Amino acid sequence: MVQIKEFRIVMPMLLEEYHIAQMYMVMKMQQQNSNGDEGVEVLENRPFENDVYGRGQFTSKIYRLQSKAPAWLTTFAPADALVMQEEAWNAYPRCKTVIKCPYFTKFCLTIETVHKADSGQSENVHNLSKEQLAARQVEVLDIASTERDYWSYAIGTNSTDFSTFKSKRTGRGPLLEGWQDSCNPVMTAYKLVTIDAPYWGFGYRLEQALLAGERALFLESHRNCFGWIDQWFGMTMQQIRQLERQSESSLNERIGKTTSKTTSEDFEQRFSYDEEIYSKSQEVTT
């Protein structure tokens, strides 16, 4: 069953500032989560232009983050096959990300994001149909929340207490209860997540696990956006692009030297086996 959930993350910054904050956050988190065995490999990073989004930046990446997968998932796939392929079209303030897993060929996760200068009150920024709105769940995420779960510990490292945090360069903060309603400046990232994992026996469980994982990732990344404000505030787009190029070169060198990659032939053999098992399971249930 396809899962549709919209996460709304209110941020204490201008729409223009968030663009820089997001790019800085992605770059720094990729560095923090890449080591000899796991991490992010940037395959492509180039400008694009199309009729849907206009002009923007296209990126293609491979994520090797096997240790963050729940233990039960490793019973369905070998560890080296738990690799995610991401393609993203960033035409800020609109973005689209598509994530696939070569081992689970029918799996697809799409994140469509709209950024608006409001406090999270817009009800249909993605222009969903009546059917989609009926299926959609909505959750407002508070970056100042201290709530933690399995995915928070697996993904998160930011321990900033935003109830006492105050930016030295901007004077923003602390974020006290109800801060979203009185915050100025303010903007919201509306992230619509659609997940489809049509696998008998564990597909729904996989969808729910990934929704929980995306929720934790959204919280952690946006906590970092604000927590690191004194590091990125005042940067120009030219400066952040230069840092981005340096970071990608460092990432690829680090991962390329030490990570052995599964070949396309290996993946194709596993795809065939996976499809055969799935087909047989469907025959049993019909």
LINURPE-V761590 format. One record per residue. N is the residue number from 1. RES is the residue in one letter. SS is DSSP state (hx for helix, st for strand, lp for the rest). OMEGA is omega in whole degrees, -180 to 180 (NA if undefined). NEAR is the number of other ideal C-beta (glycine too) atoms within 8 Angstrom. Layout:
n | res | ss | omega | near
N | RES | SS | OMEGA | NEAR
N | RES | SS | OMEGA | NEAR
This chain:
n | res | ss | omega | near
1 | M | lp | -180 | 5
2 | V | lp | 178 | 7
3 | Q | st | 177 | 11
4 | I | st | 180 | 11
5 | K | st | 179 | 11
6 | E | st | 176 | 13
7 | F | st | 178 | 13
8 | R | st | -178 | 13
9 | I | st | 180 | 14
10 | V | st | -177 | 14
11 | M | st | -179 | 14
12 | P | lp | -180 | 11
13 | M | lp | 177 | 13
14 | L | lp | 178 | 8
15 | L | hx | -180 | 10
16 | E | hx | 180 | 6
17 | E | hx | -177 | 10
18 | Y | hx | 180 | 14
19 | H | hx | 178 | 11
20 | I | hx | -179 | 12
21 | A | hx | -179 | 15
22 | Q | hx | -179 | 9
23 | M | hx | 178 | 10
24 | Y | hx | -180 | 15
25 | M | hx | -180 | 13
26 | V | hx | -179 | 9
27 | M | hx | -177 | 12
28 | K | hx | 180 | 10
29 | M | hx | 176 | 11
30 | Q | hx | 178 | 12
31 | Q | hx | -178 | 10
32 | Q | hx | -174 | 7
33 | N | lp | 179 | 10
34 | S | lp | 177 | 11
35 | N | lp | -176 | 7
36 | G | lp | -175 | 5
37 | D | lp | -175 | 7
38 | E | lp | 175 | 10
39 | G | st | -174 | 15
40 | V | st | 175 | 12
41 | E | st | 180 | 12
42 | V | st | -179 | 11
43 | L | st | -175 | 6
44 | E | st | 177 | 7
45 | N | st | -172 | 10
46 | R | st | 175 | 6
47 | P | st | 175 | 7
48 | F | st | 175 | 10
49 | E | st | 175 | 6
50 | N | st | -175 | 7
51 | D | lp | -177 | 2
52 | V | lp | -174 | 4
53 | Y | lp | -175 | 10
54 | G | st | -179 | 7
55 | R | st | 179 | 7
56 | G | st | -178 | 13
57 | Q | st | 178 | 10
58 | F | st | 176 | 13
59 | T | st | 174 | 11
60 | S | st | -175 | 11
61 | K | st | 171 | 11
62 | I | st | 178 | 10
63 | Y | st | 174 | 10
64 | R | st | -175 | 12
65 | L | lp | -172 | 11
66 | Q | hx | -175 | 10
67 | S | hx | -179 | 5
68 | K | hx | 179 | 7
69 | A | lp | 177 | 9
70 | P | lp | -174 | 6
71 | A | hx | -177 | 6
72 | W | hx | -178 | 6
73 | L | hx | -179 | 11
74 | T | hx | 177 | 10
75 | T | hx | -179 | 5
76 | F | lp | -177 | 5
77 | A | lp | 176 | 9
78 | P | lp | -174 | 7
79 | A | hx | -176 | 7
80 | D | hx | 177 | 7
81 | A | hx | 180 | 12
82 | L | lp | -178 | 14
83 | V | lp | -178 | 13
84 | M | st | 177 | 10
85 | Q | st | -176 | 12
86 | E | st | 170 | 12
87 | E | st | -176 | 9
88 | A | st | 176 | 12
89 | W | st | -176 | 13
90 | N | st | 177 | 9
91 | A | st | -174 | 10
92 | Y | lp | 15 | 8
93 | P | lp | 176 | 8
94 | R | st | 180 | 10
95 | C | st | 174 | 14
96 | K | st | 179 | 11
97 | T | st | 177 | 12
98 | V | st | -178 | 10
99 | I | st | 178 | 11
100 | K | st | 178 | 9
101 | C | st | -177 | 11
102 | P | lp | -179 | 10
103 | Y | lp | 178 | 12
104 | F | lp | -169 | 11
105 | T | lp | -178 | 8
106 | K | lp | -179 | 9
107 | F | lp | 175 | 11
108 | C | st | 177 | 9
109 | L | st | -180 | 13
110 | T | st | 176 | 11
111 | I | st | 177 | 13
112 | E | st | -173 | 12
113 | T | st | 172 | 12
114 | V | st | 178 | 10
115 | H | st | -177 | 13
116 | K | st | 178 | 11
117 | A | lp | 177 | 7
118 | D | lp | -177 | 9
119 | S | lp | 173 | 9
120 | G | lp | -176 | 11
121 | Q | lp | -179 | 5
122 | S | lp | -170 | 9
123 | E | lp | -179 | 4
124 | N | lp | -178 | 7
125 | V | lp | -178 | 8
126 | H | lp | 179 | 9
127 | N | lp | -179 | 4
128 | L | lp | 176 | 8
129 | S | lp | 178 | 5
130 | K | hx | 179 | 5
131 | E | hx | 180 | 6
132 | Q | hx | 178 | 9
133 | L | hx | 179 | 9
134 | A | hx | -178 | 6
135 | A | hx | -175 | 7
136 | R | lp | 168 | 11
137 | Q | st | -180 | 6
138 | V | st | 175 | 7
139 | E | st | 175 | 9
140 | V | st | -179 | 10
141 | L | st | 179 | 12
142 | D | lp | -178 | 7
143 | I | lp | 179 | 13
144 | A | lp | -178 | 9
145 | S | lp | 177 | 7
146 | T | lp | -180 | 5
147 | E | lp | 180 | 5
148 | R | lp | 174 | 6
149 | D | lp | -178 | 8
150 | Y | hx | -176 | 7
151 | W | hx | 177 | 11
152 | S | hx | 179 | 12
153 | Y | hx | -180 | 8
154 | A | hx | -174 | 9
155 | I | hx | -168 | 10
156 | G | lp | 173 | 11
157 | T | lp | -177 | 5
158 | N | lp | -178 | 8
159 | S | lp | -179 | 4
160 | T | lp | 175 | 7
161 | D | lp | -175 | 7
162 | F | lp | 175 | 13
163 | S | lp | 177 | 8
164 | T | lp | -176 | 6
165 | F | lp | 174 | 11
166 | K | st | -180 | 8
167 | S | lp | 180 | 11
168 | K | lp | -175 | 6
169 | R | lp | -177 | 8
170 | T | lp | -178 | 8
171 | G | lp | -178 | 7
172 | R | lp | -176 | 9
173 | G | st | -5 | 10
174 | P | lp | 178 | 8
175 | L | lp | -178 | 12
176 | L | lp | -176 | 7
177 | E | lp | -180 | 3
178 | G | lp | -175 | 6
179 | W | hx | -177 | 10
180 | Q | hx | -175 | 11
181 | D | hx | -176 | 6
182 | S | hx | -175 | 6
183 | C | lp | 175 | 11
184 | N | lp | 5 | 4
185 | P | lp | -180 | 9
186 | V | lp | 173 | 13
187 | M | st | -177 | 14
188 | T | st | 171 | 14
189 | A | st | 178 | 13
190 | Y | st | -175 | 15
191 | K | st | 179 | 12
192 | L | st | -177 | 13
193 | V | st | 176 | 14
194 | T | st | -178 | 11
195 | I | st | 175 | 12
196 | D | st | 177 | 11
197 | A | lp | -174 | 12
198 | P | lp | 180 | 5
199 | Y | lp | -179 | 11
200 | W | lp | 174 | 8
201 | G | lp | -178 | 5
202 | F | lp | -177 | 8
203 | G | hx | -179 | 11
204 | Y | hx | 179 | 8
205 | R | hx | 178 | 8
206 | L | hx | 179 | 13
207 | E | hx | -180 | 13
208 | Q | hx | 179 | 9
209 | A | hx | -179 | 10
210 | L | hx | 174 | 11
211 | L | hx | 178 | 12
212 | A | hx | 178 | 11
213 | G | hx | 178 | 12
214 | E | hx | 178 | 12
215 | R | hx | 180 | 12
216 | A | hx | 179 | 14
217 | L | hx | 178 | 10
218 | F | hx | 179 | 13
219 | L | hx | -177 | 14
220 | E | hx | -177 | 14
221 | S | hx | -179 | 11
222 | H | hx | 170 | 13
223 | R | hx | 179 | 13
224 | N | hx | 178 | 12
225 | C | hx | -179 | 15
226 | F | hx | -179 | 16
227 | G | hx | -180 | 10
228 | W | lp | -173 | 12
229 | I | hx | -179 | 14
230 | D | hx | 177 | 8
231 | Q | hx | -176 | 6
232 | W | hx | -175 | 11
233 | F | lp | 180 | 10
234 | G | lp | 178 | 4
235 | M | lp | 175 | 8
236 | T | lp | 178 | 5
237 | M | hx | 178 | 7
238 | Q | hx | 180 | 6
239 | Q | hx | -177 | 8
240 | I | hx | 177 | 14
241 | R | hx | 178 | 8
242 | Q | hx | 177 | 8
243 | L | hx | 180 | 10
244 | E | hx | 179 | 11
245 | R | hx | 178 | 9
246 | Q | hx | -180 | 8
247 | S | hx | -179 | 11
248 | E | hx | 178 | 10
249 | S | hx | 179 | 8
250 | S | hx | 180 | 9
251 | L | hx | -177 | 15
252 | N | hx | 178 | 10
253 | E | hx | -179 | 8
254 | R | hx | -179 | 12
255 | I | hx | -176 | 13
256 | G | hx | -177 | 8
257 | K | hx | -169 | 6
258 | T | hx | -175 | 7
259 | T | lp | 175 | 12
260 | S | lp | -173 | 3
261 | K | lp | 174 | 4
262 | T | lp | -177 | 8
263 | T | lp | 179 | 6
264 | S | hx | 178 | 5
265 | E | hx | 177 | 6
266 | D | hx | -180 | 8
267 | F | hx | -178 | 12
268 | E | hx | 178 | 8
269 | Q | hx | -180 | 8
270 | R | hx | 177 | 11
271 | F | hx | -177 | 11
272 | S | hx | 180 | 8
273 | Y | hx | -179 | 8
274 | D | hx | 179 | 11
275 | E | hx | -180 | 9
276 | E | hx | 180 | 8
277 | I | hx | -179 | 8
278 | Y | hx | -179 | 11
279 | S | hx | 180 | 8
280 | K | hx | 180 | 8
281 | S | hx | 178 | 10
282 | Q | hx | 179 | 9
283 | E | hx | -179 | 7
284 | V | hx | -175 | 6
285 | T | hx | -179 | 6
286 | T | lp | NA | 4
